[in-house]
Amino acid sequence: MNIKPPIYRMLQNLAFLFILVACANVEKATADDIDYSPGTVFQDCDYCPELVVVPNGIYVMGLGGTTEAENPRHRVTIRKPFAIGRYEVSFNEWEACMTDGGCDHDPDDHKWGRGTRPVINVKFGQVEKYLNWLSEATGQTYRLPSESEWEYAHRGGTTTTYPWGNELGINLANCKDCKSMWSAKGTAPVGSFEANAYGLFDTVGNAFEWTADCWNPNHENAPADGSARTDGDCKQRVMRGGSFYYFSKVARSSYRAKNRKEVNSYWLGFRVVRELP
């Protein structure tokens, strides 16, 4: 656990208290005036995750899949736009929840630093507490993305191995063989690489991300409407995106992995979805 001196924590808590008051005021004043057209970037409060509106559309999930878990390929229809975090949720954003009493878990930063690095070492249930707090604080509905929403937003309209193409390239993301300054060493501050076509950052590498779906060994009988899969092994949840710790093959657009709900890791974080009116 990363222990702070008492005076440091007291000053930090006071700072976040002022931020949370501003957060509530901003949400009440501006939420009804947001332009929810695709590509719009907005926040519900100063310390809420920054969001981008993803358009509705149709795509083939699992396209390019080479393992059983990524098949069968199937068409998914996203009937309504939704807002998703531009970045993985950061330590700064998590600590706002801690300060307000909505989160009681102080995650270990693995001595890499906090601030704008993605929050890590958070279990599935702890993530749910954060989402409940954020929903209550803003009056909006926040949740984890479904697996199919995550892949749709990650691809950004592409059908390639990675959002930028079929070749890994050099220094385009933070994975073990991506040849970035953080590769195989630790997480990078969010937004350290270019965004995809929908305006999302860090969906390739950096930290694996929790999704809402229960684990199934493949896509057989998976929902075709973008909703989360609630059948299967719900003690384990789907993770997406790869991480700094794993090779690029784990960060392919269609790659799927699983993690037990009660387990956390220094290579696992999350991003949010905010439902739209």
N, C-alpha and C positions, 0 to 999 in steps of 0.2 A: 504494500500500500504506500502511496506517495504522501507522506505526512508533511503538512505545512506548519510553520511556526504560528502560534495563536494569533499574534498581531496581524500577520499576513492574511490569515483566514478571515479575521474580523473585518479588515479593510476590503477584502474581496467580496464578502457578503454584503457590506454596505453599498458597494458599487453595483452589484447585481440587483439589490433592492430598488435603487433608483431606476435601473433599466427595466425592471418588471413593471413598475408603476407606469413608465412611459409606454411599455408594450401594451398594457391594457387600454390606455387612452388612445393610442394609434389605431388599434383594432376597431374600437367602437366608432371612431371618426371616419375611417376610410374603407372598411371591408365592403360596404355596399357600392362603393364607387370604383372598384377594381375592374379593369378591362380584362375579361377572361378569354380573349381571343388567343389562338395558338401562337406561341413564341413570347407571350407576355411574361415578364419577370416581376415578381412581387413578394412581399413579406406581410404577414398579418401583424407583426410587431417587431420591435428593434432586435430582439434576441430570439425570434422565431427563425427556423430554417428558411433560407431564400428558396423560392419556388419558381418553376417555369411551367407554363401550360403546354401540354403535349396534345397534338390533334387526335381526333378519332381516325380510324383507318382499319385496314385489313393487312395481315402479314402471315407468313408461313413460319410457325414456331418450330425450332429444331432444324431449320434449313442449314445444311452443311454438317449435320450431326454425324459423328463417326463412332459413337458408343451406343450401347443399348439404351442407356438412360436418356439419350437425346432423341430417341425415336419412339413411335413413328412421327414423321413430320406431319403437321396438321395446320389447317387454316384457323386463325383466331381473328375475330371481329371485335375491335374496340369501338363500341357504338357512340361513346361520349368522351369528349376531351376530359383530361384530368390534370391536376397539378402535382408535380413530383419535385423532390429536392434537387436543386442544381448540384449540390455537393452532398457528400456523406455528412451526417450529423457530427458536429465538432465537439471537442471538450468544452469550449465556451458555451455552446448551446445546452449541453447536458448540465453544466454547472449552474445555469440559470434555473433549471428544474430543481436541483439540489437546494439552492438557496431559498427557493419558494416553498420547499417542503414536499414537492411532488415526487421527488426521487430520493431514496435513502441509501443508494449505492454510490460510493466514490471509486470510480474505476482506476486501476493501476495504468499509468501511461508508459510502463516498461522503460522508464527513464529516457524517453525520446522527446518529452515535452508535451505540453497540453495546448491551450490556445486554439489555433485553427487546424490542428491535426485531427483526423477522424477519431471520435471516441471509440475505444476498443475495450475488450474485457467486459462486455455487457451480455448477460444472459437474455434469453427470449422474454421471460417474464418481466425483467427489469426494463426492457425496451417497451413492453406494453404499458408499464407505469408511466414512462416518459410520454408516450402517445396519449394516454388518458389525461395527463396533466396539461399537455399542449392543447388538446381539444377543449378542456374545461376553461383554460385561460383565455382562449380566443373565441369560443363559441362556434368554432368550425369543427369538422370531422377530419381528424388525422389518423392515419393507420399505416401499416406496412404495405408496400406494393405486393400485389399478387406476382407469382413467378412470371406469368405471361405478360402482365403490365411491365414488369422490370425488363424483360427481354425486348419488348416492343420499344420502350423508351431508350434502352441501351443501343439498339440497332440504329435508331434515327432514320428509318427508311431504307437501310442498306440490307444487302443479302450476302455480305462478305464475312470472312472469318473474324475480322475486327471491324469496328465502326469506320475505320479509315481505309480498309482494304484487306487483301488477303495476306500481305506480308507484314511481319512484326515491325520491321523498321528499327530505328535506333532512337532511344530517349523519347518515345511517344507515350509511355506509361510507366508505372512502377511495378514491375514483376521481376522475378529472379533473373531472367535473361533479357530484360528490356534495356539494359545498359543505361539506366538512369543513375543519378548520384545516390539514390536511396535503395536501389535494387539489392535484395537479399540482406539489407541492413535494418530497415524499419519503414514505418509509414512516412509519407510526405505530407506537408500541409495541403489541405484541400485546394483544388484549383491550380495545382502546379503544372498541369499539362493542358493542351487545347481541349475545348469542349467538342462534343459530337454535333451532328447536324440539328438536333433538337435542343441544344444548349446545356446538356448534362456533362459534368466533369467527373472523372475518376471512376467510371463504370468498368474500366479495364484495370485490374490490379489494385494496388494500394491496400484496401482491406476488403475481404469478402463481405457480403451484405446479406443480412437476414431477409427473407421474404415471408409472406403469410402462409404459404402452402405447406400442407402435410407432405411427408416424403412418400413418393411412389417410385418404383424402380425404372419406370419408363412413362411415356406420354399416353399409353393406352387408356382410352376413356377420359382423357383430360378435358376440362371445360373448354368450350370454343368461344366463349363470350368475354374473356378477360378476367373472369372471377377467380378467386383463390380456390385451390383444391382442398376440400375438407375431409376426403376419405383417405385411407391408407394409414401409414404409421405417423400419428400426430405427436408422438413423443420426440420425433425428429422432424426438423423443418429444413426446407430447401434454402441453400445459400447460392449466391450468384456473384460472378465478377472476378474471381481470383484474388490474389494479393501479392504484396512485395515478396512474400516467403516462397511462393510457388512459381513454377515455370509457366511460360505463356500459353501452353496447351490447356491449362486450367482456366485461362482468361478468355478463351474463345467465346463468341457470341452465344452459342448454343450449349455450352458446357454447364452441367448441373452437379451440385454436390450437396451433402447433407451434414447436419450437426444436431446433436441432442440438445433439447431445449434448456436443460439445466447446466450446460457446459458453456464457458466463455473462452476467449482466446485473444492473444495479442495480434492476431491477423483477421479479426472479425468485428465488423461494425454494422451500420445500417444507414438507410436514407428513408425519408418519409414520403407518403402520398397525402395530399389534401384534396378531399372531394370538392367538386364545384357545384354551384347551384343548378 
